[in-house]
Amino acid sequence: LKTTLHRIYGKFLSLRGFIRRQIKFIFQTFALEHEYHNGIAELLEILGSIINGFTLPLKEEHKEFLVQGLIPLHKPKNIVPYHPQLSYCVAQFLEKDPSLTELVFKALIRYWPVANTRKQLLFLTEMEDLLQVVEPEQFVVIQELLFRKLTEAIVSPAFQIVEKVFQLWHHEYILNLIAANIEVILPVVFPSLYFTAKNHWNKAIRAMAANDIRLFMDIDTNIFGRVLDNYKNDRMKEKEEREKRVEAWRNLFQATEPDRLTPQVDEKAQTEREDPLLYDNEGLPITVKIPHHLNHISADEFDANEQFFKELDRLTQIRITDTLNKKLREKELLPMNRDTWEAMYQHESLDPDQNDNDAGGEGDYYSDSFSGSGSYTDDYTESDSGDEH
């Protein structure tokens, strides 16, 4: 049936528009109504060859097909059977018209699964395929939006999700895109990388996060140093803000309702509990809600002087020092043997005219140039020159 439909589409030009509209109607019905159809993957295979034959520039009808037919197919839960074909069709559109990049990535983020790990892996696989055909100019448009979504995946407790994200920037083309825009991307990604490197339950993921931090350090050491300093300063400010807020609440209750205050849980008892945030509210009544990101700081016990940051600072300084000390060897500073210098000085050209020109003052040029180098004036004096010649 698939082959028959494909042959009909190729033979009857007048039916092509009708066939595309019917395929779009089937996709919309499947995605937005009952999510039941046995031939979505086969229709997408036919569509892949159809999109490949679209002429440039793309017609508005073809762009509408992408928006109204293909993008809604990311919504159904059972996306597994047809996802490779869907990803190929979307990538074909981006190759045909790079200006559709922002539209496609915004749609992917809009349909991003929240609790379905398997579907998240499929979305990350599709992003990997699409990023390999994205133009550098279009990547600049989507980079911040894209990496803010990827940071959510980096801190995921599902190790397969985190591992898939880390695989993205091990592709040479994607890594080059990141390196060209590292000043924008690194401040977005670094907090999540640090959190995963320190707190993830999987030891292998913690090691991969630490390696990726060093990867970003190697891309641009100076930018990495600035981002690291800014991150530590921001976290210290947030920690101080939390302490001030808790102290203000405690003083307020102490002055008005001291009976509602409870003794704070000591550190030993707090570490024995499964989740200290569920039991201890800094001694305040449970009705007082401290913002989540401030509680998050208390949970991971942020310390700007911990060994992890000291090691990063040390590696950063080593790389900066190596970069400053790396100098190109200049030709005039190359070591030269005295016999070589004398052979060059005594050289006579085979051209008689050239010898006449050399006799007219070339010797002074050699004498001036080499005596000014500072390497031979002490060893080769004028008296030596007279003795030799």
Summary of the structure (lengths in Angstrom):
residues: 389
radius of gyration: 34.0
end to end distance: 97.7
largest distance: 111.3
contacts: 1008
relative contact order: 0.04
helix: 75%
strand: 0%
